[in-house]
Amino acid sequence: VTIHHHDTAPITETRRRLETHPEHLRNEPGFLLYLLLDAVVDEYFPAMDALDEEIDAIEEAVTRDDTPDLQPAVAVKKRLLLLRQAVGPLRDVVNHLLRTDDPALLSPSTRVFFQDVYDHALRLVEQIDLHRDIVGGVIDVLMSQTSNRLNQVMKTLTGISTILMSAALIAGIYGMNFKRMPELE
């Protein structure tokens, strides 16, 4: 049973396919569940492709630009985390269904289809984890670039401070007191 306030693309598509081809239902509740889960898992692949393109663009910006922005990488990492939180439990549910020995829910002929859904969900989780590692590396590179720029600024400021401190030292020794200047006597 699913309850939605608005149309959901995977469920609407599954319903449309079953209405046009009712013979696909096979009179098994497990097969209907497979169709729904397969449609839900397949909806994640375009999102992963879009995230993959964004990650490529961020990586390219980091290697091309001297001062890239950290915000897009952090936003992508957050979206990957949300995606992981959605796909991980789905993978676990399909894995649990595969381990269930209840032939009333899953017949042996339907179990093969669930293995396909499980493989897709597992591939998604692995791809999400890989992308999170890549984005984490990009964030590390950005932080390293920022640290290097800060070090360069600190070197420049240290040099300027050294020059100005020598003038301040001379002014401190001689001061404004002309009666007691060391070189006057």
Secondary structure as UniProt FT lines:
FT   HELIX           9..20
FT   HELIX           22..25
FT   TURN            26..27
FT   HELIX           29..64
FT   HELIX           71..99
FT   TURN            103..105
FT   HELIX           108..174
FT   TURN            175..176
FT   TURN            179..180
FT   HELIX           182..184
//
